[in-house]
């Protein structure tokens, strides 16, 4: 078994971590703006149709072949369904019922299924330090969640439906996180695998959109399409190209600490652009979340390295 307490935290981890965490912290506001005349299923389909083309171009630019064998297509299919269909359709639907802050806060719990699944399927056993740090961070997330619910006037039915969609998306994301770090997926160039995964996800998303929402709906507002491009190119192509190598280096559990920081960044941006007001409860929750993350990621004299680095 691999003890993930022995992973070295270096610039090849910290720099991508800061980038994808910062970008994903901003995407919740953009997703919220996408919810209008266009059904969420079509917004997801547009996003990943664009992202798949862009990721394929990046893969070729980096010298990676787009040819993969049958086993590779199976891996791409699993990732396409779990990450780029189930996860994102669920998130977009969840935001129709509950606020983006609540969704982002629940997603901060990603470290729990990631850690458990990585332990079960990858042999990455979390140590006591990581578990205690996780409990501290979860306590902070709980306070943020309570704050968000107090700040919004939602019916019980809306909260339940929104939370169910959020949990479904959470499970889809976690399954994809752990699967792509496994032996089968690691055998293929990451960018090429992501390009095929996004393409398969886009096809599934289009089928789902037709089945649920009918023919495509076109939004004529420029801001909508600017948001789609931002989510496709930065929130998808850039972030997943940086995130999955970090998952492979330090394990899905520790990589999921980015999800602990995302709601805090989302709330900070909301403070700047939406007049969000911090309560003592929110401040306490943010402090515990950051403290738990720092405790889990803090290196020792002999910091750890779980697996060999994967080229982005």
C-alpha positions in Angstrom: 0.0 0.0 0.0 1.1 3.5 -0.7 1.0 5.9 2.2 0.1 9.3 0.8 1.7 11.0 3.8 5.0 10.6 2.0 4.3 12.8 -1.1 6.6 15.7 -1.8 4.8 19.0 -2.4 6.8 21.0 -4.9 6.2 23.7 -7.5 4.9 21.2 -10.0 2.1 20.6 -7.6 1.6 24.0 -5.9 1.5 26.2 -9.1 -1.1 24.1 -11.0 -3.0 23.7 -7.7 -3.3 27.5 -7.3 -4.3 28.0 -11.0 -7.1 25.4 -11.2 -8.4 26.2 -7.7 -8.6 29.9 -8.6 -10.3 29.3 -11.9 -12.8 26.8 -10.5 -13.5 29.3 -7.8 -14.7 31.7 -10.4 -16.7 29.3 -12.6 -19.7 29.1 -10.1 -20.7 32.7 -10.8 -20.3 32.1 -14.6 -22.4 28.9 -14.4 -25.1 30.9 -12.5 -25.2 33.4 -15.4 -25.7 30.5 -17.9 -29.1 29.7 -16.3 -31.6 31.5 -18.4 -33.4 30.8 -21.7 -31.0 28.0 -22.6 -31.7 24.7 -20.8 -28.8 23.6 -18.6 -28.4 20.4 -20.6 -27.6 22.4 -23.7 -25.3 24.7 -21.9 -23.3 21.7 -20.8 -23.3 20.3 -24.3 -22.1 23.5 -25.9 -19.3 23.7 -23.2 -17.9 20.3 -23.9 -18.3 20.3 -27.6 -16.0 23.4 -27.6 -13.7 22.0 -24.9 -13.3 18.7 -26.8 -12.1 20.4 -30.0 -9.8 22.7 -28.0 -8.3 19.8 -25.9 -7.6 17.9 -29.2 -5.8 20.9 -30.6 -3.7 21.2 -27.4 -2.9 17.5 -27.4 -1.6 17.7 -31.0 0.3 20.9 -30.1 2.0 19.0 -27.3 2.9 16.2 -29.7 0.4 13.6 -28.4 -1.3 11.3 -30.8 -5.1 11.2 -30.8 -5.1 7.5 -31.7 -5.9 5.3 -28.8 -6.9 1.6 -28.8 -10.1 -0.1 -27.7 -9.0 -0.2 -24.0 -8.3 3.5 -24.2 -11.7 4.2 -25.6 -13.2 2.4 -22.7 -11.3 4.6 -20.3 -12.4 7.7 -22.2 -16.0 6.4 -22.1 -15.9 6.0 -18.3 -14.4 9.5 -17.8 -16.8 11.0 -20.4 -19.8 9.6 -18.6 -18.7 10.2 -15.0 -16.9 13.6 -15.3 -18.2 15.3 -18.4 -21.8 14.2 -18.3 -23.1 13.0 -14.9 -21.0 15.5 -12.9 -21.6 18.7 -15.0 -25.3 18.0 -15.9 -26.0 17.5 -12.2 -24.2 20.7 -11.1 -26.0 22.8 -13.7 -29.3 21.3 -12.6 -28.5 21.8 -8.9 -28.0 25.5 -9.4 -31.6 25.8 -10.7 -32.8 24.9 -7.2 -30.1 26.1 -4.8 -27.5 28.8 -4.9 -24.1 28.4 -6.4 -22.6 29.0 -3.0 -24.4 26.0 -1.5 -23.5 23.8 -4.4 -19.8 24.8 -4.2 -19.8 24.3 -0.5 -21.2 20.7 -0.7 -18.6 20.0 -3.4 -16.0 20.8 -0.9 -16.7 17.4 0.6 -15.2 15.8 -2.5 -12.1 14.9 -0.4 -14.2 12.3 1.4 -15.3 10.0 -1.5 -12.0 10.7 -3.2 -10.0 9.5 -0.2 -12.2 6.5 0.4 -12.2 5.4 -3.2 -8.5 5.9 -3.6 -7.9 3.8 -0.5 -10.2 1.1 -1.8 -9.0 1.0 -5.5 -5.5 2.6 -5.6 -4.2 1.5 -2.2 -3.5 5.1 -1.2 -4.0 4.9 2.6 -4.6 8.2 4.3 -2.6 8.7 7.5 -3.9 10.0 10.8 -2.7 13.5 10.2 -4.7 13.7 6.9 -7.8 12.3 8.5 -7.7 14.8 11.4 -7.0 17.6 8.9 -10.0 16.4 6.8 -12.3 16.6 9.9 -11.2 20.2 10.5 -11.8 21.1 6.9 -15.2 19.4 6.9 -16.2 21.3 10.1 -15.4 24.5 8.2 -17.4 23.4 5.2 -20.4 22.6 7.5 -20.3 26.1 8.9 -20.2 27.6 5.4 -23.1 25.4 4.4 -25.2 26.5 7.4 -24.3 30.1 6.6 -25.4 29.7 3.0 -28.7 28.1 3.9 -29.4 30.9 6.4 -28.7 33.5 3.8 -31.1 32.1 1.2 -34.9 31.7 1.4 -35.4 28.3 -0.1 -38.3 25.9 0.2 -37.5 22.5 1.7 -38.3 20.8 -1.6 -35.9 23.0 -3.5 -33.1 22.3 -1.0 -33.7 18.5 -1.2 -33.7 18.4 -5.0 -30.7 20.7 -5.3 -28.7 18.6 -2.8 -29.6 15.4 -4.5 -28.3 16.7 -7.9 -25.2 18.1 -6.1 -24.4 14.7 -4.5 -24.9 12.9 -7.8 -22.5 15.3 -9.4 -20.1 14.8 -6.5 -20.1 11.0 -6.9 -19.6 11.4 -10.7 -16.6 13.7 -10.2 -15.1 11.4 -7.5 -15.4 8.3 -9.6 -13.7 10.0 -12.5 -10.9 11.4 -10.3 -10.0 8.0 -8.9 -10.5 6.1 -12.2 -8.1 8.4 -14.2 -5.4 7.9 -11.6 -5.7 4.1 -12.0 -3.4 1.8 -14.0 -5.6 1.6 -17.1 -6.1 5.3 -17.6 -2.5 6.2 -16.8 -1.3 4.1 -19.7 -2.5 6.7 -22.2 -1.3 10.3 -22.9 -3.4 12.5 -20.6 -4.4 15.2 -23.0 -5.4 12.8 -25.7 -7.4 10.8 -23.2 -9.1 14.0 -22.0 -9.9 15.1 -25.6 -11.7 11.8 -26.3 -13.4 11.9 -22.9 -14.7 15.4 -23.5 -15.8 14.4 -27.0 -17.7 11.3 -25.7 -19.1 13.4 -22.9 -20.3 16.1 -25.4 -22.1 13.4 -27.5 -23.8 12.0 -24.4 -24.7 15.6 -23.3 -26.2 16.4 -26.7 -28.3 13.2 -26.5 -29.4 14.0 -23.0 -30.3 17.6 -24.0 -32.4 16.4 -26.9 -34.2 13.9 -24.7 -34.8 16.3 -21.8 -35.0 19.7 -23.3 -35.8 19.2 -27.0 -34.0 20.9 -29.9 -31.1 23.2 -29.3 -31.9 26.7 -27.9 -29.6 29.5 -29.1 -28.9 32.5 -26.8 -28.3 35.7 -28.6 -26.7 37.5 -25.6 -23.0 38.0 -26.0 -22.3 37.5 -22.3 -23.7 34.0 -22.4 -21.3 32.8 -25.2 -18.4 34.6 -23.5 -19.3 32.5 -20.4 -19.5 29.3 -22.4 -16.0 30.0 -23.9 -14.6 30.8 -20.5 -16.0 27.6 -19.0 -14.9 25.5 -21.9 -11.4 26.8 -22.4 -10.4 27.8 -18.9 -12.7 25.9 -16.6 -12.4 22.7 -18.6 -9.4 22.5 -20.9 -6.9 24.4 -18.8 -8.1 23.2 -15.4 -8.4 19.5 -16.2 -5.1 19.5 -18.0 -3.5 20.8 -14.7 -5.7 19.0 -12.2 -5.5 15.3 -13.3 -1.6 15.3 -13.2 -1.8 16.6 -9.7 -4.3 13.9 -8.8 -1.8 11.3 -10.2 1.1 12.8 -8.2 -0.4 13.4 -4.7 -3.5 11.2 -4.8 -7.2 12.0 -5.3 -7.7 12.7 -1.6 -5.2 15.5 -1.3 -5.9 16.9 -4.7 -9.6 17.3 -3.6 -8.5 19.9 -1.1 -8.9 22.3 -4.0 -12.6 21.8 -3.6 -12.3 23.0 0.0 -10.9 26.3 -1.2 -13.3 26.8 -4.2 -16.3 28.0 -2.2 -14.1 30.4 -0.3 -12.8 31.9 -3.5 -16.4 31.9 -4.9 -17.6 33.8 -1.9 -14.7 36.3 -2.1 -15.5 37.0 -5.8 -19.1 37.3 -4.8 -18.0 39.9 -2.2 -16.4 41.9 -5.0 -19.0 41.6 -7.7 -22.3 40.7 -6.0 -22.1 42.4 -2.6 -21.7 39.2 -0.6 -21.5 39.9 3.1 -19.4 37.8 5.4 -20.9 36.7 8.7 -19.0 35.5 11.7 -20.2 32.0 10.8 -18.8 32.2 7.3 -15.5 33.6 8.6 -15.1 30.8 11.1 -16.0 28.2 8.4 -13.4 29.7 5.9 -10.7 29.8 8.6 -11.3 26.1 9.6 -11.3 25.0 5.9 -8.1 26.8 5.1 -6.5 25.5 8.3 -7.5 22.0 7.6 -6.1 22.2 4.1 -2.8 23.6 5.3 -2.5 20.9 8.0 -3.1 18.2 5.4 -0.7 19.6 2.8 2.0 20.7 5.2 5.2 18.8 4.3 7.5 17.2 6.8 11.2 16.9 6.6 10.8 14.0 4.3 7.9 15.1 2.1 6.2 12.6 0.1 5.9 11.4 -3.5 3.1 8.9 -4.4 3.8 8.3 -8.1 6.0 9.6 -10.9 4.9 13.0 -12.3 2.7 12.9 -15.4 3.4 15.4 -18.2 0.6 17.9 -18.7 
